[in-house]
């Protein structure tokens, strides 16, 4: 494995993008739904272009108060409009700075919900339909949004979470549980190698479950995110 494809959620107010960018290949930029202002987006896009990091949109439920981590009851038309507004804002800034939008990845509760809710997955795909032929969509393996996206002809990239524990059904262990987040670099490295070499992930119960992944997420708000991406870069480059 000569290259490790890491992605980070950025532009969320942690302000560690300058330290993260040299070690990642993809960044998912918050675009106003759960975090992010136009000024912050401009700054993060500038950094991504400087370090030649592929730029992605990271839309969420329009819920800054809960950081997009709670499911929202929202009318489909309102959700579609919000997602389009978020992505269009980021895309405008990317184009103005001479870049191109590479991918889209939903955030937080929206990511989890479109993975298991077929109707919501279809709403999300309807929202991003204008970008179908120009960007890739990050999806979790064996999810509703994966199935729907492939049926509609979207280009997908399988993503797994290197710093999060999985349940046996490949959902993420809730952040309300103590073992939800992994911070030990050696454990993270072993998990990535396991997923790459065996296409399996060891779940919270110890079960080994089949999974596909070509990019691995390290959350920028994981307490030692900079150390993690730095060490992974050293080990895999």
Secondary structure as a PSIPRED ss2 file (coil, helix, strand):
# PSIPRED VFORMAT (PSIPRED V4.0)

   1 X C   1.000  0.000  0.000
   2 X C   1.000  0.000  0.000
   3 X C   1.000  0.000  0.000
   4 X C   1.000  0.000  0.000
   5 X C   1.000  0.000  0.000
   6 X E   0.000  0.000  1.000
   7 X E   0.000  0.000  1.000
   8 X E   0.000  0.000  1.000
   9 X E   0.000  0.000  1.000
  10 X E   0.000  0.000  1.000
  11 X C   1.000  0.000  0.000
  12 X C   1.000  0.000  0.000
  13 X C   1.000  0.000  0.000
  14 X C   1.000  0.000  0.000
  15 X C   1.000  0.000  0.000
  16 X C   1.000  0.000  0.000
  17 X H   0.000  1.000  0.000
  18 X H   0.000  1.000  0.000
  19 X H   0.000  1.000  0.000
  20 X H   0.000  1.000  0.000
  21 X H   0.000  1.000  0.000
  22 X H   0.000  1.000  0.000
  23 X H   0.000  1.000  0.000
  24 X C   1.000  0.000  0.000
  25 X C   1.000  0.000  0.000
  26 X E   0.000  0.000  1.000
  27 X E   0.000  0.000  1.000
  28 X E   0.000  0.000  1.000
  29 X E   0.000  0.000  1.000
  30 X E   0.000  0.000  1.000
  31 X C   1.000  0.000  0.000
  32 X C   1.000  0.000  0.000
  33 X C   1.000  0.000  0.000
  34 X C   1.000  0.000  0.000
  35 X C   1.000  0.000  0.000
  36 X C   1.000  0.000  0.000
  37 X C   1.000  0.000  0.000
  38 X H   0.000  1.000  0.000
  39 X H   0.000  1.000  0.000
  40 X H   0.000  1.000  0.000
  41 X H   0.000  1.000  0.000
  42 X H   0.000  1.000  0.000
  43 X H   0.000  1.000  0.000
  44 X H   0.000  1.000  0.000
  45 X H   0.000  1.000  0.000
  46 X H   0.000  1.000  0.000
  47 X H   0.000  1.000  0.000
  48 X H   0.000  1.000  0.000
  49 X H   0.000  1.000  0.000
  50 X H   0.000  1.000  0.000
  51 X C   1.000  0.000  0.000
  52 X C   1.000  0.000  0.000
  53 X C   1.000  0.000  0.000
  54 X E   0.000  0.000  1.000
  55 X E   0.000  0.000  1.000
  56 X E   0.000  0.000  1.000
  57 X E   0.000  0.000  1.000
  58 X E   0.000  0.000  1.000
  59 X C   1.000  0.000  0.000
  60 X C   1.000  0.000  0.000
  61 X C   1.000  0.000  0.000
  62 X C   1.000  0.000  0.000
  63 X C   1.000  0.000  0.000
  64 X C   1.000  0.000  0.000
  65 X C   1.000  0.000  0.000
  66 X C   1.000  0.000  0.000
  67 X C   1.000  0.000  0.000
  68 X C   1.000  0.000  0.000
  69 X C   1.000  0.000  0.000
  70 X C   1.000  0.000  0.000
  71 X C   1.000  0.000  0.000
  72 X C   1.000  0.000  0.000
  73 X C   1.000  0.000  0.000
  74 X C   1.000  0.000  0.000
  75 X C   1.000  0.000  0.000
  76 X H   0.000  1.000  0.000
  77 X H   0.000  1.000  0.000
  78 X H   0.000  1.000  0.000
  79 X H   0.000  1.000  0.000
  80 X H   0.000  1.000  0.000
  81 X H   0.000  1.000  0.000
  82 X H   0.000  1.000  0.000
  83 X H   0.000  1.000  0.000
  84 X H   0.000  1.000  0.000
  85 X H   0.000  1.000  0.000
  86 X H   0.000  1.000  0.000
  87 X H   0.000  1.000  0.000
  88 X H   0.000  1.000  0.000
  89 X H   0.000  1.000  0.000
  90 X H   0.000  1.000  0.000
  91 X H   0.000  1.000  0.000
  92 X H   0.000  1.000  0.000
  93 X H   0.000  1.000  0.000
  94 X H   0.000  1.000  0.000
  95 X H   0.000  1.000  0.000
  96 X H   0.000  1.000  0.000
  97 X C   1.000  0.000  0.000
  98 X C   1.000  0.000  0.000
  99 X C   1.000  0.000  0.000
 100 X C   1.000  0.000  0.000
 101 X E   0.000  0.000  1.000
 102 X E   0.000  0.000  1.000
 103 X E   0.000  0.000  1.000
 104 X E   0.000  0.000  1.000
 105 X C   1.000  0.000  0.000
 106 X C   1.000  0.000  0.000
 107 X C   1.000  0.000  0.000
 108 X H   0.000  1.000  0.000
 109 X H   0.000  1.000  0.000
 110 X H   0.000  1.000  0.000
 111 X H   0.000  1.000  0.000
 112 X H   0.000  1.000  0.000
 113 X H   0.000  1.000  0.000
 114 X H   0.000  1.000  0.000
 115 X H   0.000  1.000  0.000
 116 X H   0.000  1.000  0.000
 117 X C   1.000  0.000  0.000
 118 X H   0.000  1.000  0.000
 119 X H   0.000  1.000  0.000
 120 X H   0.000  1.000  0.000
 121 X H   0.000  1.000  0.000
 122 X H   0.000  1.000  0.000
 123 X H   0.000  1.000  0.000
 124 X H   0.000  1.000  0.000
 125 X H   0.000  1.000  0.000
 126 X H   0.000  1.000  0.000
 127 X H   0.000  1.000  0.000
 128 X C   1.000  0.000  0.000
 129 X H   0.000  1.000  0.000
 130 X H   0.000  1.000  0.000
 131 X H   0.000  1.000  0.000
 132 X C   1.000  0.000  0.000
 133 X C   1.000  0.000  0.000
 134 X C   1.000  0.000  0.000
 135 X C   1.000  0.000  0.000
 136 X E   0.000  0.000  1.000
 137 X E   0.000  0.000  1.000
 138 X E   0.000  0.000  1.000
 139 X E   0.000  0.000  1.000
 140 X E   0.000  0.000  1.000
 141 X C   1.000  0.000  0.000
 142 X C   1.000  0.000  0.000
 143 X C   1.000  0.000  0.000
 144 X H   0.000  1.000  0.000
 145 X H   0.000  1.000  0.000
 146 X H   0.000  1.000  0.000
 147 X H   0.000  1.000  0.000
 148 X H   0.000  1.000  0.000
 149 X H   0.000  1.000  0.000
 150 X H   0.000  1.000  0.000
 151 X H   0.000  1.000  0.000
 152 X H   0.000  1.000  0.000
 153 X C   1.000  0.000  0.000
 154 X C   1.000  0.000  0.000
 155 X E   0.000  0.000  1.000
 156 X E   0.000  0.000  1.000
 157 X E   0.000  0.000  1.000
 158 X E   0.000  0.000  1.000
 159 X E   0.000  0.000  1.000
 160 X E   0.000  0.000  1.000
 161 X E   0.000  0.000  1.000
 162 X C   1.000  0.000  0.000
 163 X C   1.000  0.000  0.000
 164 X E   0.000  0.000  1.000
 165 X C   1.000  0.000  0.000
 166 X E   0.000  0.000  1.000
 167 X C   1.000  0.000  0.000
 168 X C   1.000  0.000  0.000
 169 X C   1.000  0.000  0.000
 170 X C   1.000  0.000  0.000
 171 X C   1.000  0.000  0.000
 172 X E   0.000  0.000  1.000
 173 X C   1.000  0.000  0.000
 174 X C   1.000  0.000  0.000
 175 X C   1.000  0.000  0.000
 176 X C   1.000  0.000  0.000
 177 X C   1.000  0.000  0.000
 178 X C   1.000  0.000  0.000
 179 X C   1.000  0.000  0.000
 180 X C   1.000  0.000  0.000
 181 X E   0.000  0.000  1.000
 182 X C   1.000  0.000  0.000
 183 X C   1.000  0.000  0.000
 184 X C   1.000  0.000  0.000
 185 X H   0.000  1.000  0.000
 186 X H   0.000  1.000  0.000
 187 X H   0.000  1.000  0.000
 188 X H   0.000  1.000  0.000
 189 X H   0.000  1.000  0.000
 190 X H   0.000  1.000  0.000
 191 X H   0.000  1.000  0.000
 192 X H   0.000  1.000  0.000
 193 X H   0.000  1.000  0.000
 194 X H   0.000  1.000  0.000
 195 X H   0.000  1.000  0.000
 196 X H   0.000  1.000  0.000
 197 X H   0.000  1.000  0.000
 198 X H   0.000  1.000  0.000
 199 X C   1.000  0.000  0.000
 200 X E   0.000  0.000  1.000
 201 X E   0.000  0.000  1.000
 202 X E   0.000  0.000  1.000
 203 X C   1.000  0.000  0.000
 204 X C   1.000  0.000  0.000
 205 X C   1.000  0.000  0.000
 206 X C   1.000  0.000  0.000
 207 X C   1.000  0.000  0.000
 208 X E   0.000  0.000  1.000
 209 X E   0.000  0.000  1.000
 210 X E   0.000  0.000  1.000
 211 X C   1.000  0.000  0.000
 212 X C   1.000  0.000  0.000
 213 X C   1.000  0.000  0.000
 214 X C   1.000  0.000  0.000
 215 X E   0.000  0.000  1.000
 216 X E   0.000  0.000  1.000
 217 X E   0.000  0.000  1.000
 218 X C   1.000  0.000  0.000
 219 X C   1.000  0.000  0.000
 220 X C   1.000  0.000  0.000
 221 X C   1.000  0.000  0.000
 222 X C   1.000  0.000  0.000
 223 X C   1.000  0.000  0.000
 224 X C   1.000  0.000  0.000
 225 X H   0.000  1.000  0.000
 226 X H   0.000  1.000  0.000
 227 X H   0.000  1.000  0.000
 228 X H   0.000  1.000  0.000
 229 X H   0.000  1.000  0.000
 230 X H   0.000  1.000  0.000
 231 X H   0.000  1.000  0.000
 232 X H   0.000  1.000  0.000
 233 X H   0.000  1.000  0.000
 234 X H   0.000  1.000  0.000
 235 X H   0.000  1.000  0.000
 236 X H   0.000  1.000  0.000
 237 X C   1.000  0.000  0.000
